[in-house]
Amino acid sequence: MNWDKRYKQNDKPWDKGAATPVLCELLNIAPQYFHPNTTALVLGCGLGHDVAILHAAGMVTTGLDISETALQMAREAYPDLGETWLMDDLFNMNSNETHYDLIWEHTCYCAIPPKKRQDYVNSVFSLLKPGAYFIGVFFTDTGQPPQVGPPFSTTRDQVFHNFAKKFQLVWEGKPSQCYPGRENREWVMIWRKP
Ligand SMILES: C[S@@+](CC[C@H](N)C(=O)[O-])C[C@H]1O[C@@H](n2cnc3c(N)ncnc32)[C@H](O)[C@@H]1O
């Protein structure tokens, strides 16, 4: 998938123009994961709505995306955030010296080919501090067969299988908030790096 081309053509049906509703909810009901002045990384941040809301919550937040066009759109949408944007491939960031207190995921895991999911887990692991958290909203029902995508659907058990090799599961459940049309199609998991 050429993500940059999709953004250049303004072909971005995933972008809803606002932060992920479940993130807004978690910031209210589970603030213990979102401490002000700690660091957060948003994987595949697109236009940066989730970056902006984490920044507003006081976190020192970085938005990572492989598409420079997406990040340019994010800069224009959120000019007050400054240079919180990082253009890179999440699979090639092992040389990155920064380790984060929190990684937030929404619709990036489903964007990558299923065969790269364990690589994704390894990248997340290497980017977090010990004791830090990864919070992900996983697309369990894209309406397409699992081999068709992006977005590629997954199951709760597949995500568990991949992450449990390296992380401890802290919490999981069905989100009570979502974008319209995503009802009963997503699953939230909070994982801790030992
Ligand atoms: C479906 S979009 C979701 C964007 C954003 N999370 C949202 O909900 O609007 C997936 C995003 O992941 C980015 N992406 C895909 N592969 C990536 C990679 N290997 N490294 C970093 N970003 C990647 C794409 O450029 C795209 O912005």
The ligand as an SDF file (V2000), in Angstrom:
LIG
                    3D

 27 29  0  0  0  0  0  0  0  0999 V2000
   -5.6480    3.4400    8.2580 C   0  0  0  0  0  0  0  0  0  0  0  0
   -4.5250    4.7470    8.4930 S   0  0  0  0  0  0  0  0  0  0  0  0
   -4.9970    5.3150   10.1130 C   0  0  0  0  0  0  0  0  0  0  0  0
   -4.4920    6.6850   10.4320 C   0  0  0  0  0  0  0  0  0  0  0  0
   -4.9430    7.2260   11.7990 C   0  0  0  0  0  0  0  0  0  0  0  0
   -4.5740    6.3320   12.8730 N   0  0  0  0  0  0  0  0  0  0  0  0
   -6.4320    7.4450   11.7870 C   0  0  0  0  0  0  0  0  0  0  0  0
   -7.1600    6.7180   12.4860 O   0  0  0  0  0  0  0  0  0  0  0  0
   -6.8850    8.3540   11.0540 O   0  0  0  0  0  0  0  0  0  0  0  0
   -3.0020    3.8750    8.8010 C   0  0  0  0  0  0  0  0  0  0  0  0
   -1.8230    4.8260    8.9890 C   0  0  0  0  0  0  0  0  0  0  0  0
   -0.6480    4.0560    9.2770 O   0  0  0  0  0  0  0  0  0  0  0  0
    0.4350    4.6060    8.5320 C   0  0  0  0  0  0  0  0  0  0  0  0
    1.4180    3.5180    8.3530 N   0  0  0  0  0  0  0  0  0  0  0  0
    1.2660    2.3910    7.6120 C   0  0  0  0  0  0  0  0  0  0  0  0
    2.3640    1.6200    7.6770 N   0  0  0  0  0  0  0  0  0  0  0  0
    3.2290    2.2750    8.5040 C   0  0  0  0  0  0  0  0  0  0  0  0
    4.5450    2.0060    8.9500 C   0  0  0  0  0  0  0  0  0  0  0  0
    5.2000    0.8800    8.5650 N   0  0  0  0  0  0  0  0  0  0  0  0
    5.1600    2.8820    9.7660 N   0  0  0  0  0  0  0  0  0  0  0  0
    4.5200    4.0180   10.1510 C   0  0  0  0  0  0  0  0  0  0  0  0
    3.2600    4.3440    9.7550 N   0  0  0  0  0  0  0  0  0  0  0  0
    2.6240    3.4810    8.9360 C   0  0  0  0  0  0  0  0  0  0  0  0
   -0.1980    5.0990    7.2420 C   0  0  0  0  0  0  0  0  0  0  0  0
    0.5670    6.0610    6.5690 O   0  0  0  0  0  0  0  0  0  0  0  0
   -1.5250    5.6410    7.7500 C   0  0  0  0  0  0  0  0  0  0  0  0
   -1.4460    6.9970    8.1080 O   0  0  0  0  0  0  0  0  0  0  0  0
  1  2  1  0
  2  3  1  0
  2 10  1  0
  3  4  1  0
  4  5  1  0
  5  6  1  0
  5  7  1  0
  7  8  2  0
  7  9  1  0
 10 11  1  0
 11 12  1  0
 11 26  1  0
 12 13  1  0
 13 14  1  0
 13 24  1  0
 14 15  1  0
 14 23  1  0
 15 16  2  0
 16 17  1  0
 17 18  1  0
 17 23  2  0
 18 19  1  0
 18 20  2  0
 20 21  1  0
 21 22  2  0
 22 23  1  0
 24 25  1  0
 24 26  1  0
 26 27  1  0
M  CHG  2   2   1   9  -1
M  END
$$$$
